[in-house]
Amino acid sequence: MEYTTLGNTGMSVSEICLGCMSFGSSDWRPWVLDEEESREIIERAIDLGINFFDTANVYSMGESERVLGNVLDEYDRDEQVVATKVFGEMGEDPNRQGLSRKAIEQELENSLDRLGMDTVDLYQIHRWDDETPIEETLETLDDAVRRGKTRYVGASSMWAHQFADALATSDHRNLERFVSMQNHYNLVYREEEREMLPLCEKEDVGVMPWSPLARGYLTRPHEDVDATERGESEERLYDHPYREGGGAEINERVQELAAERGVKMAQIALAWLLHKDWVDTPIVGTTSVEHLEDAVEATEISLSASDISYLEEPYEPVRVSGHE
Ligand SMILES: NC(=O)c1ccc[n+]([C@@H]2O[C@H](COP(=O)([O-])OP(=O)(O)OC[C@H]3O[C@@H](n4cnc5c(N)ncnc54)[C@H](OP(=O)(O)O)[C@@H]3O)[C@@H](O)[C@H]2O)c1
């Protein structure tokens, strides 16, 4: 496993980040693994050299953080990098969601309790909050760093103008700056290349794309997309515009290149992302040890410039999806 530093920080993270949305409780989503099955994947990830784990308070309503915390407790915590998020609804009460000082301070304490940690490595805002001034959010996050509750702060999907505003506000007020952007980016969803990725490059912000395999769409022929339990039941696999623009043709080209190279489709899709200079570490979601191993092997696949253009060529702009 190779390691890279996240954005302009000195913190080393593995080239593959393990997404923990699939761990927690099957009561939340039918494809989510319960604790014992999740443990097997997380332990194998650590064996393979993965040191970077992404979760959120909302995943399985806190169970994902709890399960991750329990497993990591058996390892040297100083060697693991844990990222979690805040914003989504943790209850109907208006103060159990969003990015107000009250919500962030409460949710951060709750996340730390569930993770069994005093300090999380990266605390991310899951979305932009139209109801809270960005100054309030940034001041609260800055306090969280000063109080030793988080080491770094990061952001997730939003419009580039909002992220530029947040970065400028933190610079202007001398507040802790977002070091990372977790955004929606894969071979069949490349709208982030217009504004967000060039902004991150210019500002030296680390990029950790979510759904790098298009929620499974890039892991099997498009006619088989509903072949798995998640494929059958996950609405977002169908809401995101993966089949629009040139999606179906890209899926076919991924199949073709995978067959030619004797590797799996998922590995070609991940290798493509890993060849993008602005990507630090894709966040892979899996419920299978074999698929996790595929992801790690993909870090060794080299694609030529002509492979990359062949995969990219059919792409046509699609509607914005992920923070709309
Ligand atoms: N910030 C945000 O708003 C946001 C949004 C979504 C996700 N995320 C983060 O990103 C992580 C990953 O997202 P994701 O799970 O939606 O996307 P993903 O990694 O693009 O796709 C996961 C799907 O691909 C399948 N898969 C993975 N490797 C495979 C392989 N080698 N062969 C065949 N199928 C394979 C998985 O099936 P198996 O389970 O069978 O392996 C699963 O159905 C999440 O866990 C979460 O941490 C963040």
The ligand as a Tripos MOL2 file, in Angstrom:
@<TRIPOS>MOLECULE
LIG
   48    52     1     0     0
SMALL
NO_CHARGES

@<TRIPOS>ATOM
      1 N1        -19.9920   12.4980    1.4020 N.am      1 LIG1
      2 C1        -21.0240   11.9350    0.8520 C.2       1 LIG1
      3 O1        -22.0460   12.5630    0.6220 O.2       1 LIG1
      4 C2        -20.9780   10.4700    0.5300 C.ar      1 LIG1
      5 C3        -21.9790    9.9020   -0.2930 C.ar      1 LIG1
      6 C4        -21.8670    8.5380   -0.5820 C.ar      1 LIG1
      7 C5        -20.8210    7.7940   -0.0900 C.ar      1 LIG1
      8 N2        -19.8780    8.3780    0.7130 N.ar      1 LIG1
      9 C6        -18.6990    7.6190    1.2090 C.3       1 LIG1
     10 O2        -18.1390    6.9060    0.1330 O.3       1 LIG1
     11 C7        -18.0640    5.5070    0.4300 C.3       1 LIG1
     12 C8        -18.2330    4.6940   -0.8300 C.3       1 LIG1
     13 O3        -19.4510    5.0000   -1.4420 O.3       1 LIG1
     14 P1        -20.3980    3.9280   -2.1220 P.3       1 LIG1
     15 O4        -20.4610    2.6830   -1.3310 O.co2     1 LIG1
     16 O5        -21.6530    4.6390   -2.4560 O.co2     1 LIG1
     17 O6        -19.7090    3.7230   -3.5200 O.3       1 LIG1
     18 P2        -18.7860    2.8230   -4.4040 P.3       1 LIG1
     19 O7        -17.5530    2.4800   -3.6950 O.co2     1 LIG1
     20 O8        -18.7370    3.5880   -5.6690 O.co2     1 LIG1
     21 O9        -19.6780    1.5270   -4.6990 O.3       1 LIG1
     22 C9        -19.9340    0.5220   -3.8040 C.3       1 LIG1
     23 C10       -20.6130   -0.6120   -4.5580 C.3       1 LIG1
     24 O10       -19.6820   -1.1940   -5.4670 O.3       1 LIG1
     25 C11       -19.6010   -2.5880   -5.2470 C.3       1 LIG1
     26 N3        -18.2080   -3.0260   -5.4060 N.ar      1 LIG1
     27 C12       -17.1180   -2.5260   -4.8030 C.ar      1 LIG1
     28 N4        -16.0040   -3.1690   -5.2210 N.ar      1 LIG1
     29 C13       -16.4090   -4.1090   -6.1030 C.ar      1 LIG1
     30 C14       -15.7420   -5.0880   -6.8650 C.ar      1 LIG1
     31 N5        -14.4240   -5.2320   -6.8120 N.pl3     1 LIG1
     32 N6        -16.4800   -5.9050   -7.6620 N.ar      1 LIG1
     33 C15       -17.8310   -5.7760   -7.7100 C.ar      1 LIG1
     34 N7        -18.5230   -4.8610   -7.0110 N.ar      1 LIG1
     35 C16       -17.8200   -4.0290   -6.2100 C.ar      1 LIG1
     36 C17       -20.0440   -2.7950   -3.8250 C.3       1 LIG1
     37 O11       -20.5730   -4.0950   -3.7080 O.3       1 LIG1
     38 P3        -20.0630   -5.1030   -2.5580 P.3       1 LIG1
     39 O12       -20.5950   -4.5360   -1.2870 O.co2     1 LIG1
     40 O13       -20.6740   -6.3890   -2.9650 O.co2     1 LIG1
     41 O14       -18.5710   -5.0940   -2.6280 O.co2     1 LIG1
     42 C18       -21.1030   -1.7080   -3.6430 C.3       1 LIG1
     43 O15       -22.3570   -2.1400   -4.0920 O.3       1 LIG1
     44 C19       -19.1440    5.3200    1.5160 C.3       1 LIG1
     45 O16       -18.9100    4.1800    2.3150 O.3       1 LIG1
     46 C20       -19.0400    6.5940    2.2860 C.3       1 LIG1
     47 O17       -17.9720    6.5100    3.2130 O.3       1 LIG1
     48 C21       -19.9390    9.7050    1.0170 C.ar      1 LIG1
@<TRIPOS>BOND
     1     1     2 1
     2     2     3 2
     3     2     4 1
     4     4     5 ar
     5     4    48 ar
     6     5     6 ar
     7     6     7 ar
     8     7     8 ar
     9     8     9 1
    10     8    48 ar
    11     9    10 1
    12     9    46 1
    13    10    11 1
    14    11    12 1
    15    11    44 1
    16    12    13 1
    17    13    14 1
    18    14    15 2
    19    14    16 1
    20    14    17 1
    21    17    18 1
    22    18    19 2
    23    18    20 1
    24    18    21 1
    25    21    22 1
    26    22    23 1
    27    23    24 1
    28    23    42 1
    29    24    25 1
    30    25    26 1
    31    25    36 1
    32    26    27 ar
    33    26    35 ar
    34    27    28 ar
    35    28    29 ar
    36    29    30 ar
    37    29    35 ar
    38    30    31 1
    39    30    32 ar
    40    32    33 ar
    41    33    34 ar
    42    34    35 ar
    43    36    37 1
    44    36    42 1
    45    37    38 1
    46    38    39 2
    47    38    40 1
    48    38    41 1
    49    42    43 1
    50    44    45 1
    51    44    46 1
    52    46    47 1
@<TRIPOS>SUBSTRUCTURE
     1 LIG1         1 GROUP 0 **** ****
